[in-house]
Amino acid sequence: MSEPVSRSIVLPEDAAARVRQSLSLPLDAPLRIAFIAGPGDVVGTFEHWIEGRHDPRTPVIAYSSMFYSVVDALRAEALVLEEAGRKPTRSRAGFTFQHTPRRRDRGGIGYRLDQRAFSADVLRHLAAFRPHVILAGIDAPPGLLARLPRTARLILTVHNTFWPMGRKPQGLKARLKIQLAARPLPRFASAVCTSQECADQLAALGGPDRTSLVEVPQMLADFLPAQPVAGADARRILFLGRIEEPKGIFDLLAAFEAVADSQPQLSLTFAGAGMAEAELRRRIAASRHVDRIRFLGQLSAREVHKHLDQSDLLVCPTRTTFPEGLALVVVEAAAHGVPTLLSSIIPAKALVPGACVEFPADDTAALTATLRGLVEDPQTYRALATRLMQRRDDFLDRSKSWGTLFYRAILAKAPG
């Protein structure tokens, strides 16, 4: 990969001075930034970053890689609190990793006890580090977010919605859960959101409004064709994502079988990993179109882009039981000139307006009818693909990257 990792962010030359001034620190003072990371392999990404490489496992530029680049550019010290328990094999001055285990597999009282133990562990490490800035994911326990030290500037990174887009829960239990999640949000100075829908929901719950920044996922030019060519028709169908029932995989399989009866050239490929892999394999084996359906399993980043290049249509049939924050695969497909058929709760459609086709979430009949319409109407399909050509530059514009916006979020003033 030819692009240096440092170029995934766009910062002014005096960025380090601006941040310290914003935090009322002397220009030569240490700057400490803590990151409460989620369950992902931030250590593995760090080891690629330290070698000057982008993480080859991610089809887009990794958020944690951009975090490290921002810390480096600001001449700061970083404490990364990670859940996976993997120790870096290499070190670099200014970066410290601490394992903060978090169980996520228990319910009831066990779940509450696990969240309290995790929160206490995080708070202990933060007290010792004394950060000036704390970056926390929205999936952190609300009790932890409410107890983060007020001496630090607090920033949220929001990758999932609080409820499915357009489907705010009305049940008492769900509303109480949302109210609990909303309580600590006014304490945060700013947020970097993965979609406008995430930002809108955050503002509705009392979180940062004017200082909620919406990033555009960034891809490496090495992964993309120099000039994508719009397909002639929709024949090669692709699902790319988690192999879970809430992601709509079985709805898609049923829709494909119905349309494939009259379309002998139609094919379907599933790629990804998840708890429903065994059931998906069983249903594919039992399908009357088994010879036209493939399940590839988990793909590397380069393989993801290879299969997008070999596909005509991405289908993203997420159900309302999954609060989709963006659906990044829609953006990845768009950069290849591949349109998407998506459910009505997918926020990513805002990034490619006029180049997606939507159907009502949870409605398999509507999914089937919409898929059939695209397959049988090449003119409509080609119009969608052509519109995508006008959007791909946004996904190569590093001024819109998560890392660039994280820097801008640090400059936001704390709430009054």
C-alpha positions as CSV (number, residue, x, y, z in Angstrom):
1,M,0.0,0.0,0.0
2,S,1.7,3.2,-1.2
3,E,-0.1,5.9,0.9
4,P,1.7,6.7,4.2
5,V,-0.5,6.2,7.3
6,S,0.2,9.8,8.3
7,R,-1.7,11.1,5.3
8,S,-5.0,9.7,6.4
9,I,-5.5,12.9,8.4
10,V,-5.3,16.6,7.5
11,L,-4.1,18.8,10.3
12,P,-2.6,22.3,10.2
13,E,1.1,22.7,10.9
14,D,0.4,24.3,14.3
15,A,-2.1,21.6,15.4
16,A,-0.2,20.7,18.5
17,A,-0.1,24.3,19.6
18,R,-3.8,24.9,18.9
19,V,-4.8,21.9,21.0
20,R,-2.7,22.9,23.9
21,Q,-4.1,26.5,23.7
22,S,-7.6,25.2,23.6
23,L,-7.0,23.1,26.7
24,S,-5.2,26.1,28.5
25,L,-1.9,24.2,28.6
26,P,1.5,25.8,28.0
27,L,2.8,25.2,24.5
28,D,5.6,22.9,25.7
29,A,3.4,21.0,28.2
30,P,2.7,17.3,28.0
31,L,-0.6,16.4,26.4
32,R,-2.3,13.2,27.6
33,I,-5.1,11.5,25.6
34,A,-6.9,8.4,26.8
35,F,-8.9,6.1,24.4
36,I,-11.5,3.7,25.9
37,A,-11.4,1.3,22.9
38,G,-14.0,-1.3,22.1
39,P,-13.6,-5.0,21.5
40,G,-11.7,-4.6,18.3
41,D,-8.0,-5.5,17.8
42,V,-6.5,-2.0,18.3
43,V,-3.2,-3.6,19.2
44,G,-2.9,-5.4,15.9
45,T,-3.7,-2.1,14.1
46,F,-1.0,-0.4,16.2
47,E,1.6,-2.9,15.1
48,H,0.8,-2.2,11.5
49,W,0.8,1.5,12.1
50,I,4.2,1.4,13.8
51,E,5.6,-0.1,10.7
52,G,4.1,2.7,8.6
53,R,1.4,0.4,7.1
54,H,-2.4,0.6,7.1
55,D,-4.1,-2.4,8.7
56,P,-4.6,-4.8,5.8
57,R,-7.5,-6.5,7.5
58,T,-9.9,-3.5,7.1
59,P,-11.4,-2.5,3.8
60,V,-11.3,1.2,4.9
61,I,-8.7,3.1,6.8
62,A,-9.0,2.0,10.4
63,Y,-10.2,4.4,13.1
64,S,-7.6,3.4,15.6
65,S,-4.8,3.9,13.0
66,M,-6.0,7.5,12.5
67,F,-6.1,7.9,16.3
68,Y,-2.5,6.9,16.5
69,S,-1.6,9.4,13.7
70,V,-3.4,12.2,15.5
71,V,-1.6,11.5,18.8
72,D,1.7,11.4,17.0
73,A,1.0,14.7,15.1
74,L,0.0,16.4,18.4
75,R,3.2,15.2,20.1
76,A,0.9,13.7,22.8
77,E,1.0,10.7,25.1
78,A,-1.7,8.1,24.6
79,L,-3.3,5.5,27.0
80,V,-5.3,2.9,25.1
81,L,-7.6,0.8,27.2
82,E,-8.4,-2.3,25.2
83,E,-10.6,-5.3,25.8
84,A,-8.9,-8.0,23.7
85,G,-6.0,-8.7,26.1
86,R,-3.4,-8.8,23.3
87,K,0.0,-7.2,24.2
88,P,1.9,-5.3,21.6
89,T,5.0,-7.1,20.4
90,R,6.6,-3.7,19.7
91,S,6.6,-0.4,21.6
92,R,6.8,3.2,20.7
93,A,7.4,6.1,23.1
94,G,4.2,7.9,24.0
95,F,1.9,4.9,23.6
96,T,0.7,2.7,26.5
97,F,-1.8,-0.1,26.3
98,Q,-3.7,-1.5,29.3
99,H,-6.0,-4.5,29.2
100,T,-9.4,-3.7,30.7
101,P,-11.4,-7.0,30.4
102,R,-15.1,-6.7,29.8
103,R,-17.4,-9.6,29.8
104,R,-20.4,-9.2,27.4
105,D,-21.9,-12.7,27.5
106,R,-24.0,-12.7,30.7
107,G,-27.4,-11.3,31.5
108,G,-29.3,-10.0,34.5
109,I,-27.3,-9.3,37.6
110,G,-24.2,-10.9,36.1
111,Y,-24.3,-8.3,33.3
112,R,-24.5,-5.5,35.8
113,L,-21.7,-6.8,37.9
114,D,-19.5,-7.2,34.8
115,Q,-20.2,-3.6,33.7
116,R,-19.3,-2.3,37.1
117,A,-16.1,-4.3,37.2
118,F,-15.1,-3.0,33.8
119,S,-16.0,0.6,34.7
120,A,-14.0,0.5,37.9
121,D,-11.0,-0.9,36.1
122,V,-11.2,1.9,33.5
123,L,-11.6,4.6,36.1
124,R,-8.6,3.3,38.0
125,H,-6.3,3.5,34.9
126,L,-7.7,7.0,34.1
127,A,-7.0,8.3,37.6
128,A,-3.4,7.2,37.3
129,F,-2.9,8.6,33.8
130,R,-4.7,12.0,34.4
131,P,-5.7,12.6,30.8
132,H,-6.5,16.0,29.3
133,V,-8.7,14.4,26.7
134,I,-10.8,11.2,26.9
135,L,-12.2,9.5,23.8
136,A,-14.9,7.0,24.5
137,G,-17.1,4.8,22.3
138,I,-20.9,5.0,22.6
139,D,-21.0,1.4,23.6
140,A,-19.3,2.1,26.9
141,P,-21.5,1.5,30.0
142,P,-23.6,4.7,30.7
143,G,-22.5,4.4,34.3
144,L,-18.9,4.7,33.2
145,L,-19.6,7.6,30.9
146,A,-21.3,9.4,33.8
147,R,-18.2,9.0,36.0
148,L,-15.5,10.1,33.6
149,P,-13.4,12.8,35.2
150,R,-14.6,16.3,34.6
151,T,-11.0,17.5,34.5
152,A,-10.7,16.0,31.0
153,R,-12.3,17.1,27.7
154,L,-14.7,14.3,26.8
155,I,-15.3,13.2,23.2
156,L,-17.6,10.5,21.9
157,T,-17.0,8.3,18.9
158,V,-20.4,7.1,17.7
159,H,-20.5,4.1,15.3
160,N,-24.0,2.8,16.0
161,T,-27.4,4.3,16.4
162,F,-29.4,4.2,19.6
163,W,-32.4,2.8,17.7
164,P,-33.0,1.6,14.1
165,M,-33.4,4.7,11.8
166,G,-37.0,5.8,11.7
167,R,-38.1,3.3,14.3
168,K,-37.7,4.9,17.7
169,P,-38.8,2.3,20.3
170,Q,-42.2,2.9,22.0
171,G,-42.0,0.1,24.5
172,L,-41.4,0.9,28.2
173,K,-38.3,-1.2,28.6
174,A,-36.7,0.1,25.4
175,R,-37.5,3.7,26.3
176,L,-36.0,3.3,29.8
177,K,-32.8,1.9,28.2
178,I,-32.5,4.9,25.9
179,Q,-33.1,7.3,28.8
180,L,-30.3,5.6,30.8
181,A,-27.9,5.9,27.8
182,A,-28.9,9.6,27.4
183,R,-28.1,10.7,30.9
184,P,-24.3,11.2,30.6
185,L,-24.4,12.6,27.0
186,P,-24.6,16.3,28.0
187,R,-21.2,16.1,29.7
188,F,-19.4,15.5,26.4
189,A,-17.8,18.4,24.5
190,S,-18.1,16.9,21.1
191,A,-18.6,13.7,19.1
192,V,-17.4,12.2,15.9
193,C,-20.2,10.2,14.2
194,T,-20.2,7.6,11.5
195,S,-23.4,8.9,9.9
196,Q,-25.8,11.9,10.0
197,E,-28.4,9.6,11.6
198,C,-26.0,8.9,14.5
199,A,-25.5,12.6,14.9
200,D,-29.2,13.4,14.8
201,Q,-30.1,10.8,17.4
202,L,-27.3,11.9,19.6
203,A,-28.6,15.5,19.5
204,A,-32.1,14.3,20.2
205,L,-30.9,12.7,23.4
206,G,-29.1,15.8,24.6
207,G,-25.7,15.1,23.4
208,P,-23.4,17.4,21.5
209,D,-25.3,19.1,18.6
210,R,-23.2,21.8,17.0
211,T,-20.0,19.9,17.8
212,S,-21.2,16.6,16.4
213,L,-19.0,16.0,13.4
214,V,-20.0,13.4,10.7
215,E,-17.0,11.6,9.1
216,V,-16.9,10.1,5.6
217,P,-15.3,6.6,5.6
218,Q,-12.0,6.7,3.7
219,M,-10.5,4.1,1.4
220,L,-7.1,3.5,0.0
221,A,-6.7,4.3,-3.7
222,D,-4.7,1.0,-4.0
223,F,-7.9,-0.9,-3.4
224,L,-9.9,0.9,-6.0
225,P,-10.1,0.7,-9.8
226,A,-8.7,3.8,-11.5
227,Q,-12.0,4.3,-13.1
228,P,-14.9,2.0,-12.3
229,V,-17.1,0.9,-15.2
230,A,-20.8,0.7,-14.7
231,G,-22.2,-2.8,-15.1
232,A,-24.6,-3.6,-17.9
233,D,-27.1,-5.3,-15.6
234,A,-27.6,-6.8,-12.1
235,R,-26.6,-10.4,-12.3
236,R,-23.9,-11.0,-9.7
237,I,-25.5,-10.3,-6.2
238,L,-23.3,-9.9,-3.1
239,F,-23.9,-9.8,0.6
240,L,-21.0,-8.6,2.6
241,G,-21.1,-8.4,6.4
242,R,-21.9,-10.2,9.6
243,I,-23.5,-13.5,9.1
244,E,-26.3,-13.0,11.6
245,E,-30.1,-13.3,11.3
246,P,-30.7,-9.6,12.2
247,K,-28.6,-8.6,9.2
248,G,-31.3,-10.1,6.9
249,I,-29.3,-12.9,5.4
250,F,-32.2,-15.4,5.3
251,D,-34.5,-12.7,3.9
252,L,-32.0,-12.2,1.1
253,L,-31.7,-16.0,0.5
254,A,-35.5,-16.3,0.2
255,A,-35.7,-13.3,-2.2
256,F,-32.9,-14.6,-4.4
257,E,-34.5,-18.0,-4.7
258,A,-37.8,-16.4,-5.8
259,V,-36.2,-14.2,-8.4
260,A,-33.7,-16.8,-9.6
261,D,-36.5,-19.1,-10.7
262,S,-37.0,-16.9,-13.8
263,Q,-33.4,-15.6,-14.1
264,P,-31.0,-18.4,-14.9
265,Q,-27.9,-16.2,-15.0
266,L,-28.4,-14.7,-11.5
267,S,-25.9,-15.7,-8.8
268,L,-25.6,-14.9,-5.1
269,T,-22.4,-14.7,-2.9
270,F,-22.3,-14.3,0.9
271,A,-19.1,-13.2,2.6
272,G,-18.5,-12.6,6.3
273,A,-18.5,-14.4,9.6
274,G,-20.9,-14.8,12.5
275,M,-23.1,-17.0,14.7
276,A,-25.4,-18.0,11.8
277,E,-22.8,-19.5,9.6
278,A,-23.8,-23.1,10.1
279,E,-27.5,-22.4,9.5
280,L,-26.7,-20.4,6.4
281,R,-24.6,-23.2,5.0
282,R,-27.5,-25.7,5.8
283,R,-30.0,-23.5,3.9
284,I,-27.7,-23.0,1.0
285,A,-27.2,-26.8,0.7
286,A,-31.0,-27.3,0.7
287,S,-31.7,-24.6,-1.9
288,R,-33.0,-25.5,-5.3
289,H,-30.4,-23.1,-6.7
290,V,-27.4,-24.4,-4.6
291,D,-25.2,-24.3,-7.7
292,R,-25.6,-20.5,-8.0
293,I,-25.0,-19.6,-4.3
294,R,-21.6,-19.3,-2.6
295,F,-20.6,-18.7,0.9
296,L,-17.0,-17.4,1.1
297,G,-16.6,-16.9,4.8
298,Q,-14.5,-14.1,6.3
299,L,-12.5,-12.0,3.7
300,S,-9.4,-9.9,4.0
301,A,-9.6,-6.2,3.0
302,R,-8.0,-6.9,-0.4
303,E,-10.4,-9.8,-1.0
304,V,-13.4,-7.6,-0.1
305,H,-12.5,-5.1,-2.8
306,K,-11.7,-7.9,-5.3
307,H,-15.2,-9.4,-4.9
308,L,-16.8,-5.9,-5.0
309,D,-15.1,-5.5,-8.4
310,Q,-16.6,-8.8,-9.5
311,S,-20.2,-8.0,-8.4
312,D,-23.0,-6.0,-9.9
313,L,-25.2,-5.3,-6.9
314,L,-24.7,-5.3,-3.2
315,V,-27.7,-6.1,-1.0
316,C,-27.8,-4.8,2.6
317,P,-31.1,-6.2,4.0
318,T,-30.6,-5.3,7.7
319,R,-33.7,-5.9,9.9
320,T,-35.1,-3.5,12.5
321,T,-33.6,-5.7,15.3
322,F,-30.1,-4.4,14.5
323,P,-29.4,-0.6,15.1
324,E,-27.2,0.0,12.0
325,G,-24.9,3.0,12.5
326,L,-23.9,3.3,8.8
327,A,-23.5,0.0,6.9
328,L,-20.0,0.7,5.7
329,V,-20.2,-1.9,2.9
330,V,-22.5,0.5,1.1
331,V,-19.7,3.0,0.9
332,E,-17.2,0.4,-0.1
333,A,-19.4,-0.8,-2.9
334,A,-20.1,2.8,-4.1
335,A,-16.4,3.4,-4.5
336,H,-16.4,0.5,-7.0
337,G,-19.4,1.8,-8.8
338,V,-21.6,-1.0,-7.4
339,P,-25.1,0.1,-6.4
340,T,-26.8,-1.1,-3.3
341,L,-30.3,-2.5,-2.6
342,L,-30.8,-1.7,1.1
343,S,-33.4,-1.7,3.8
344,S,-35.1,1.4,5.1
345,I,-33.0,1.6,8.3
346,I,-29.6,1.9,6.6
347,P,-28.1,5.4,7.2
348,A,-25.4,5.0,4.6
349,K,-27.9,6.0,1.8
350,A,-27.2,9.6,2.8
351,L,-23.7,9.3,1.5
352,V,-24.7,8.1,-1.9
353,P,-28.0,9.9,-2.6
354,G,-29.9,8.7,-5.7
355,A,-27.6,5.7,-6.1
356,C,-29.3,3.2,-3.9
357,V,-32.7,1.5,-4.0
358,E,-34.6,1.1,-0.7
359,F,-37.2,-1.3,0.5
360,P,-39.1,-1.4,3.8
361,A,-37.1,-3.2,6.5
362,D,-38.3,-6.6,7.6
363,D,-40.5,-7.0,4.5
364,T,-39.2,-10.0,2.5
365,A,-41.9,-9.6,-0.1
366,A,-40.8,-6.0,-0.8
367,L,-37.2,-7.1,-0.9
368,T,-38.1,-9.8,-3.5
369,A,-40.1,-7.4,-5.6
370,T,-37.4,-4.7,-5.5
371,L,-34.7,-7.1,-6.4
372,R,-36.7,-8.5,-9.3
373,G,-37.3,-4.9,-10.5
374,L,-33.6,-4.2,-10.6
375,V,-32.7,-7.5,-12.3
376,E,-35.4,-7.1,-14.9
377,D,-34.8,-3.4,-15.7
378,P,-31.2,-2.9,-16.8
379,Q,-31.8,0.8,-17.6
380,T,-32.7,1.7,-14.0
381,Y,-29.7,-0.4,-12.8
382,R,-27.3,1.4,-15.1
383,A,-28.6,4.8,-14.0
384,L,-27.8,4.0,-10.4
385,A,-24.3,2.8,-11.3
386,T,-23.6,5.9,-13.3
387,R,-24.5,8.3,-10.4
388,L,-22.0,6.5,-8.2
389,M,-19.1,7.7,-10.3
390,Q,-19.8,11.3,-9.1
391,R,-19.4,10.3,-5.4
392,R,-16.2,8.3,-5.1
393,D,-13.9,11.3,-4.6
394,D,-15.4,11.9,-1.1
395,F,-14.1,8.5,0.0
396,L,-10.5,9.6,-0.9
397,D,-10.8,13.1,0.7
398,R,-8.8,12.8,3.9
399,S,-10.1,16.2,5.2
400,K,-13.3,14.3,5.9
401,S,-11.7,11.4,7.6
402,W,-12.5,10.3,11.2
403,G,-9.0,11.2,12.3
404,T,-9.3,14.8,10.9
405,L,-12.6,15.3,12.6
406,F,-11.3,13.8,15.9
407,Y,-8.7,16.6,15.9
408,R,-11.4,19.2,15.3
409,A,-13.5,17.6,18.1
410,I,-10.6,18.0,20.5
411,L,-10.7,21.8,19.9
412,A,-14.4,22.0,20.8
413,K,-15.1,23.8,24.1
414,A,-16.4,21.8,27.0
415,P,-20.2,22.2,27.7
416,G,-21.0,25.1,30.1
